[in-house]
Amino acid sequence: MATVLLVMSTCALSATKTPHIVILATGGTIAGSAASNTQTTGYKAGALGVDTLINAVPEMKKIADVTGEQIANIGSENMTSDIILKLSQRVNALLARDDVDGVVITHGTDTLDETPYFLNLTVKSNKPVVFTASMRPATAISADGPMNLLDAVTVAADPDAKGRGVMVVLNDRIGAARFMTKTNATTLDTFKAPEEGYLGVIVGGKPQFETRVDKIHTLRSVFDVRNVKKLPQVVIIYGYQDDPEYFYDAAIAHHADGIVYAGTGAGSVSVRSDAGIRKAEKAGIIVVRASRTGSGVVPPDAGQPGLVSDSLNPAKARILLMTALTQTHNPELIQQYFHTY
């Protein structure tokens, strides 16, 4: 009888255990500081450390046992492949621990459509990984960072958040890393998934999930960068009227591993870029055509060179091509990845 009571007591403790969420800070506007509380441009991004961010939102402690680590402290325009590789490896190490239930990552908004998607491809766990950010610095009137951080921790601590892939939480919206992108330079509601929509919303401080993403991510992903030392070099070349062929000569000369062409319309290629792409392919560089329009699918076209990005914008296409090249240089297999990830 005593043994039964002990087992029941242990189960009860386990059921009420406060989730442990680790916040990894990388800088950005959410950690930004300005000279006045009305200044929302021209501030210093990444001025505050992770402990300051945590102490500014004591309400998080009612939701989870929160600890923090500083991975970087930069504006996300200065994010590099080395830093996102380090971040992915740290997230994998943390989520492999039994005492960690989820991870929240604070990040700048300028490249927030890129880093989450890289982790969506490379995190080997179904535990929640949630990115958050802000459009106003921490010193501004009505700064959005504290509520976004609270919401991100709330989502990461929610049992229903498991297995949904990497998420982006801002402005009461829960988005999938595969689809979320920045759509406006300055407004609070800038992050959207224009065609695909959101995973859910946060209502009254509680996550309300509505859907899941069918694209392959996290545990089902074939990509594993836990022991990778350096990511392949992939560049983006922007298509426009009079775009020159010598951009491709530069990519070849600098030994790029891959090129994403941000083409007009549905990834259309000018005659000059056509010549450049074919020259790059002869040099062994994988080239993927994306669309500079911001949304829509780039369909295969036998008359155009290169692979196609499916619905990935140029920035996300670069992330997938860079990740794919850690596994293979086979064009047919890489094209399959673009249709399934």
N, C-alpha and C positions, 0 to 999 in steps of 0.2 A: 504493500500500500504506500509506504514511504517513497519507494522508487517511482511509482506512478505519479505521485504528487510532485516529485522532483522533476520528472520529465515534463509534466504539465506546466510547472513554473518556468522551466527553461524555454519552452515553446512560447509562453506568454511574453517573456522578456524579448525573445527573438522577433515576435510579431510587432512589438512596440519600439524596437530599436531605432534610434534616430539615424537617418542616413548620413553618411560621411561624404561630403562634396568638396572636391579640391578645386580651387580657383587658380588658374594659370593666367598671369597677366602678361600682355605683350606691349602695352602702351596704348596709343591712340587718343582720340578726343575724350573718351570716357575717363582717362587719366590726365586730361588737359587742364591748363591753368591760364587765366587771362588777367590783365591788369585791372579790369572792371567787371562788375557783374552783369553788364549789358553787352559785353563784347562776345560775339559768337563767331568771329573770323579773326585771323591773325594771332591766334593764341598759340601757346607752346604745347604740342601734343606730348603725351608720355611724361608729364612733369611729376606725377604722383605715383607712389609705389602701391603694391598690392595690399599692404596692411592698411593704408589710408582708405583705399576703396572699401575694404571689409568693414573697418570701423565706422564708416559713414552710413552703413546700412545695418544697424544692429538687429533689425527685424528678421534678417536671414537666420539668426540663431534660434528662432522659434520653429524654423522649418528643417534645418539641418545642422550637423556639426561641420562648420566651414573652416577650412585651412587654406592657406595661399602660398604660391610660389611665383617668383618673378622670372619669366623666361627671357623677356626682352623689354625695353621701354622706349619704343620708337613710334613715329607716325607710320601707318601701314603702307604709305607710298615707298617706304624704305625697307619693307619686308623682303627677304631673300629666300631662295630655295634652301639655303643652308639652315635658316631659322625655322622654316616650316618642317624640314626634315627632323630637326632637333625636337620640335614641338610634337610631331607625330610619335617619335620614339618615346618621349616622356609620357605622353598620354597612354600609350600601350603599356608602359611599365607600371603606371598607376592603376590602370583598370585591371591588370593581372593580379592585383592585391585583393585579398578577401575583405579588407577593411575599408576599401574605397568603393562607393556606390555610383559615382558619376563624376564628371568633370565639366566645369564651366570655364570658358576661355574669353577673356576680354581682349578686344582687338580694335584697331582703327577701321573706319568704314570704307576708306578709299579702295582697299583690296579685299574687302570682306566677302566678295563672291568667289575668291580664289582659295584662300587658306582652308575654310571649312570644307570645300569640295575635295581638297587633297586629303584631309583627314577622313572624309567620307569613303575614300578609296582605300585608305591604308590602316585604319584602326581595326584591330582584330578582337572586337568585343561587341556584345549587344547592350552593354551598359550605356546610359545616356551621355552624349557629348554635346554640349550646348554652347554656341558662340553668342556673345552679346557685345554691344557697342553703344555709342551715343553720337548724336549730331551736335550737341552743345557741350562745351567744356564743363568740368565739375564746378567751376566758379560762377557759372551763369545763373541768372534768374530762371527758375523752372528747368534746371538741368534735367535731362532725361536719363542720364546714366544710372542714378541710384535705383529708380523703379525698374529699368531694364535689367539691372544686375539682380535685383530681388526676384523678378519674374524668371530669369534664367536659372537661378538656383531652385526656384519652385518647380520648374519643369524638370530639371535634372534629378530632383528628389522624388518625383512622381513615378510610382511603379509602372504606370501605363506608358511611360516614355521609352521603355526598353524596346530595342529592336527596330526603331524607326529611322535609323541612320543618324548622321550628324545633323543637328538642327541649328537654326539661327533665330534668336528671339529678340525682337525689338518692337516697341510701340504696341504691345498687347497681342502681337501676331507671332505664331509659331510656324516657321518655314523650313523647308527641306534644303539642305546645302546644295543639292543638285540643281535647284531651280531659282533660289533667291539671288537677286542682283540689285545693285544700286541704280535707281531710276531718276534721281534728282540730286543736284549738287548740294543743296542746303536744307531741304525740308525734313521734318521729323519722320514723315511717313515714306521715306525714300526707298526702303527695302521692300521689294515686291516680287512675286512670281507672276508676271503679267498674264500668262496663258494658263498655267497649271494650277494657280491658287495656293492656298496655305494648308499646312497639316492641321491647324487648329487655331484656337484663340485662347486668351487668358481672360476669364470673367470673374470678377470679384476675388482675384488672387488665386484662382484655381484653373489649372489647364483643362481645356475641353478639346480633346482630339476628335477630328472628323474623318481623317483619311490616312492612308499609307502610301509610300512610294514603291512602285514595282521595279524601278531600275535597281540593278545590283549594287550593294553597298556593304561596308564593314565586314562582318563575318563571312559573307558569301563571296567577297572580293578575292580575286586571285593575287592581288598585289600585296607584297609583304616587304616593307622597307625598314624593318627593325634592325637589320644588320647592314643596310646600305650606307656607305660613307659619303657619297656625293650624288646628287641628282643630275641627269642628263641636261644639256643646255638646249633649250627651245626658245626661239624668238618669234615675235609677231610682226608681220609686215602688213601695213594698212593699204588697202586698195582705194585708189581715187583716180580722177582724170589726170593723165600724164604721169601716173606712178612709174618710176624708173626701174629698169632691169638691174641696175647696179646695186640695189638693195640686196639682191640675191648673191651677187658677187661678194659683198661684204660678209654675208652669212656663211658662205662657203669658205672664205679666207679665214674667218674666225672659228672654223671647225664646229659650227652648230650641228647638233644631233637631229634637230627637227625644226620645222617652220610651220607656223599657223598663218594662213593668209586670210586677213579680215576683208573679204570681198564685198562688192556692192550687191544689192538685191539678195538673191539666193546663192551667194558665194561666187558671183560671176567674176571671171578673170579677164583682164585686159590683154591685148596682144603682147605687151611688154612683160607683164607678169607671167603670162603663159610661157614665154621664152625663158624667163628666169626660173620658174618652177621646174621646167623640164631639165634645165641645166643643174639645178640643185639635186633633183632626183638621180641624175647621172653620177653625181658626186656621192651618192649613198645617203642623202638626207631625206627623211620622211617628211612629206608636206601634206598638211590638212587644210582644206578650204572651209572657212566659217563665214558667217554673215555679219557685217558691221551694223545691221539694222537694229539689233537688240533682241529680236525674238523671231521665231519661225524655224522651220526645218530646212537644212541644206540637202537637197536630194542628190543621189548619184547621177552623173551626167557623163556618158561615154566620150563626149567631145571635149571635156575639160580635164586638165591634169590634176593629180593629187587625190587624196582621200577626202571624205566629207565628215563634217563635225556633227551631223544629225542636228539636234536642237541646242547644242552647247554654243554659247557665245564665244568670241575669240579668247577671252581670258580663261574661261573654264576649259576650252579646248586645249589651250597650252598646258594646263594642269594635268589633264588626262593623257596627253601625248607624252609629257615629261615622265609621268608615272608608268605608262605603258612601255616606254623605252627601257625601263629597268628590268623588264621581263623578256622583251622580244623586239626584233627589227623586221619581223614578217608583216608586210603591208596588209595582207588579207586578215590576219589575226587582229592587228591594230584596228582595222576598219570594223571588225566585229565588236571590239570593245566600245567603239563610239556608238554603236547601235544598242548596246546592252547596259552601259554604265551612265 
